[in-house]
């Protein structure tokens, strides 16, 4: 099968590397200098240092030719959410595509499937998501993902292209649930990073501990599920790979960019300093405000996301935000 990945960030590169062992894969990058560098060194030094690009992996700076390569195959959009609309607009009408980005579009507040419905309402589309650090996928370490689409044919094409010994692909028709899980978990990971960072900071007034982390993640899952149900998702999706699975990985894993933002904020860095030190996109930073706003419009209570927004916008310190969450009135867990 011919596979094209549009976007040569860490995740796009990792998936292209994984697929290149069995398929004809083309990896497109917007930056011509990046393409030239990868062609010369056979490494994506900027986003995935230490991983050798397979000799069979084709690299391109020509988006139209890269898209055409996936004719009758599989096209995967691996851009940030901010570039999803532009990328889909560049596709011929009716061209099926899966995207990897997780979050809400800035301005419109739209999820990926809402962007796709606006741009190409008659094209088959969907999302590939789940608990996955790019570096581990590129190394061939065991990973499970879910391909969600209303098009069974497109979901099965993703299985045919990517399912193998180290990469397991499940399918789902709950695009809304998979996207909400992928978007909200990034915000919750910032909160968990702040909590863990308080424990690691010198002079912290209290040591939150692992009990507090477990409580935060569990209540975060409830928060995520409430928003998803209000948007039309199915409850069982949030107990799967794109819900609980991705939340646990992103909230606790050392490779998590969103968790790292929380750790840096708890250590006293400003948001600008934290993002500069990170050096990569942390979608939760740009998603948090939209998560809260969509929740409010639907009458969904999102206290953890609201606390993250307050910290990101400089209204609360991480310690104060966590204290306020713990001091909320007791209620039924359900």
C-alpha positions in Angstrom: 0.0 0.0 0.0 1.1 3.5 -0.7 1.0 5.7 2.4 1.6 9.5 2.7 2.2 11.3 5.9 1.7 15.1 5.7 3.8 16.7 8.5 7.3 15.7 9.6 7.1 16.5 13.3 7.9 13.9 15.9 4.7 11.9 15.6 4.3 12.1 11.8 7.9 11.0 11.4 7.5 8.1 13.9 4.4 6.8 12.1 6.1 7.1 8.7 9.1 5.1 10.0 6.8 2.4 11.4 4.9 2.0 8.2 7.9 2.1 5.9 9.0 -1.4 6.9 6.0 -2.8 5.0 4.7 -0.1 2.6 5.8 2.6 0.2 5.7 5.7 2.4 6.1 9.3 1.5 6.8 11.8 4.3 6.1 15.5 3.5 7.5 18.5 5.3 6.6 22.1 4.7 10.1 23.3 5.3 12.4 22.7 2.3 15.5 23.0 4.5 14.2 20.3 6.8 13.6 18.0 3.8 17.1 18.6 2.6 18.5 17.9 6.0 16.6 14.7 6.4 17.6 13.5 3.0 21.3 14.2 3.7 21.4 12.8 7.2 18.6 10.2 7.1 17.5 11.6 10.5 14.9 14.1 11.6 17.3 15.8 14.0 14.9 18.6 14.9 12.0 16.5 16.1 13.1 12.9 16.4 16.9 12.8 17.0 18.5 9.4 17.3 16.1 7.6 14.9 17.5 6.6 11.5 15.1 7.0 8.7 14.7 3.8 6.7 16.3 3.9 3.2 12.9 3.1 1.7 11.2 6.2 3.2 10.6 8.8 0.6 10.9 12.5 1.7 9.2 15.3 -0.2 8.6 19.0 0.0 6.0 18.9 -2.7 2.6 18.6 -1.0 0.6 17.9 -4.2 2.9 15.1 -5.3 2.9 13.7 -1.8 -0.9 13.6 -1.7 -1.1 12.0 -5.1 1.3 9.3 -3.8 -1.5 8.1 -1.5 -4.0 7.6 -4.3 -5.8 4.3 -3.5 -3.7 4.1 -0.4 -3.8 6.0 2.9 -3.3 9.7 3.6 -2.4 10.7 7.2 -2.4 14.4 8.3 0.3 14.8 11.0 0.2 18.6 11.3 -0.6 20.5 14.5 -4.4 21.3 15.0 -3.7 24.9 13.9 -2.8 23.7 10.4 -5.5 21.0 10.0 -8.0 23.2 8.2 -5.4 24.5 5.7 -4.1 21.0 5.0 -7.6 19.6 4.4 -8.5 22.5 2.2 -5.5 21.6 0.0 -6.8 18.1 -0.6 -9.0 17.3 -3.7 -12.6 17.0 -2.7 -13.5 13.4 -1.8 -9.9 12.5 -0.9 -10.1 10.4 2.3 -7.8 11.3 5.2 -7.0 10.5 8.8 -5.4 13.0 11.1 -3.2 12.6 14.2 -3.6 16.1 15.8 -5.4 16.3 19.2 -7.2 19.4 20.3 -9.6 22.1 19.4 -9.1 24.6 16.6 -8.2 28.1 17.8 -10.9 30.6 17.2 -13.7 28.3 16.0 -13.2 25.9 18.9 -13.9 23.0 16.5 -12.7 19.5 16.9 -11.1 17.8 13.9 -14.2 16.1 12.6 -16.0 19.5 12.7 -13.2 21.1 10.7 -13.4 18.3 8.2 -17.2 18.5 7.9 -16.8 22.2 7.2 -14.1 21.8 4.6 -15.0 18.6 2.8 -18.4 17.4 4.0 -18.6 14.5 1.5 -15.1 13.1 2.1 -14.4 10.1 4.2 -12.3 11.1 7.2 -11.3 10.2 10.8 -8.8 10.3 13.5 -5.9 8.0 14.6 -5.3 8.4 18.3 -4.3 6.6 21.5 -1.5 6.4 24.1 1.6 6.9 22.0 4.9 8.6 22.5 6.5 9.2 19.1 9.9 8.0 20.2 8.7 4.6 21.3 6.7 4.1 18.1 9.8 4.9 16.0 11.8 2.4 18.1 9.3 -0.3 17.4 8.1 -0.6 21.0 4.6 -2.1 21.5 1.9 0.5 21.0 -1.9 0.3 20.6 -4.0 2.9 18.7 -7.5 3.4 17.6 -8.6 4.5 14.1 -12.0 6.2 14.4 -14.1 7.0 11.4 -17.7 6.7 10.3 -16.2 5.1 7.1 -15.5 1.5 7.9 -13.5 1.2 4.7 -11.1 4.0 5.8 -10.7 2.6 9.3 -9.9 -0.8 7.8 -7.4 0.8 5.5 -5.6 2.2 8.5 -5.5 -1.3 10.0 -4.0 -2.7 6.8 -1.4 0.0 6.6 -0.3 0.1 10.2 -1.3 -3.0 12.1 1.8 -5.2 12.8 3.9 -6.9 15.4 4.7 -3.8 17.4 1.7 -1.6 16.4 -1.8 -2.7 17.1 -4.7 -0.8 15.5 -8.3 -1.0 16.9 -11.2 0.6 15.1 -14.1 2.7 16.3 -17.0 4.7 14.8 -17.1 7.1 17.8 -15.0 9.9 16.2 -16.4 12.4 18.7 -15.3 10.4 21.8 -11.9 9.6 20.4 -11.3 13.3 19.6 -12.6 14.6 23.0 -10.3 12.1 24.8 -7.3 13.2 22.8 -8.0 16.9 23.3 -8.9 17.0 27.0 -6.2 14.6 28.3 -3.6 17.2 27.3 -5.2 19.7 29.6 -5.4 17.2 32.4 -1.8 16.2 31.9 -0.8 19.9 32.6 -2.7 19.7 35.8 -1.0 16.4 36.8 2.4 17.9 36.0 1.6 20.8 38.3 0.7 18.5 41.1 3.8 16.3 40.6 5.9 19.5 40.3 4.7 20.7 43.7 6.0 17.5 45.2 9.4 18.0 43.6 9.8 21.7 44.4 12.0 22.8 47.2 10.2 24.6 49.9 6.8 23.3 48.8 4.3 23.8 51.7 2.9 20.3 51.3 3.8 17.1 49.5 0.7 16.1 47.5 1.8 12.5 47.0 0.6 9.6 44.8 -2.9 9.5 46.3 -3.5 13.0 45.1 -2.3 12.2 41.6 -4.6 9.2 41.4 -7.5 11.3 42.5 -6.7 14.0 40.0 -6.4 11.6 37.1 -9.6 9.8 38.0 -11.7 12.9 38.4 -10.1 14.2 35.2 -11.4 11.1 33.4 -14.9 11.9 34.8 -14.6 15.5 33.6 -13.5 14.3 30.1 -16.4 11.9 29.9 -19.0 14.5 30.9 -17.9 16.8 28.1 -17.7 13.9 25.6 -21.2 12.7 26.4 -22.6 16.3 26.0 -21.0 16.4 22.6 -22.6 13.1 21.5 -19.8 10.6 22.3 -20.3 7.1 23.8 -19.3 6.5 27.4 -17.4 3.3 26.7 -14.9 5.2 24.5 -13.5 7.0 27.5 -12.6 3.7 29.1 -10.6 2.8 26.0 -7.3 3.7 24.4 -8.1 7.2 23.5 -9.6 8.0 26.9 -8.2 6.3 29.9 -5.2 4.9 28.0 -4.0 8.2 26.6 -4.8 10.1 29.8 -2.7 7.8 32.0 0.3 7.9 29.5 0.2 11.7 29.0 -0.4 12.5 32.7 2.4 10.3 34.0 4.9 9.6 31.3 8.3 11.3 31.3 8.1 12.0 27.6 4.9 14.0 27.9 5.2 17.6 26.7 2.0 18.7 28.4 3.1 17.1 31.8 6.4 18.9 31.4 4.7 22.3 31.1 2.9 21.6 34.4 6.2 20.6 36.0 7.9 23.8 34.8 5.0 26.0 36.0 5.1 24.4 39.4 8.8 25.0 39.5 8.1 28.8 39.2 8.6 29.3 35.4 6.3 31.6 33.6 4.3 30.1 30.8 6.5 31.8 28.2 9.6 30.4 29.9 8.1 26.9 30.1 7.2 26.9 26.4 10.6 28.2 25.4 12.3 25.5 27.5 10.1 22.9 26.0 10.9 23.8 22.4 7.9 21.9 21.0 4.1 22.3 20.7 2.1 21.4 23.9 -1.4 21.3 22.6 -2.9 21.4 26.1 -1.8 25.0 26.5 -3.8 26.1 23.4 -6.7 23.8 24.1 -7.5 24.5 27.8 -9.5 27.7 27.3 -11.6 26.1 24.5 -12.3 23.1 26.6 -13.7 25.3 29.4 -15.7 27.4 27.0 -17.3 24.5 25.2 -18.1 22.9 28.6 -19.8 26.1 29.8 -21.9 26.4 26.6 -23.1 22.8 27.2 -23.6 23.3 31.0 -20.8 20.8 31.8 -18.8 21.4 34.9 -15.0 21.3 34.2 -13.2 22.3 37.5 -9.8 20.8 36.6 -9.7 22.4 33.2 -10.8 25.7 34.7 -8.0 25.5 37.3 -5.5 24.9 34.5 -6.7 27.9 32.6 -6.5 30.1 35.7 -2.8 29.1 36.1 -2.0 29.5 32.4 -3.5 32.9 32.4 -1.7 34.0 35.6 -4.7 34.2 37.8 -3.6 31.5 40.2 -0.4 29.7 41.2 -0.3 26.0 40.7 -0.3 25.4 44.5 -3.4 27.6 45.0 -5.2 25.9 42.1 -4.6 22.5 43.5 -5.7 23.7 47.0 -9.0 25.0 45.6 -9.7 21.8 43.8 -9.2 19.8 47.0 -11.5 22.2 49.0 -14.5 21.7 46.7 -17.7 20.7 48.4 -18.2 16.9 48.9 -20.7 15.3 46.5 -21.8 11.9 45.1 -19.0 10.5 42.9 -21.5 9.7 40.1 
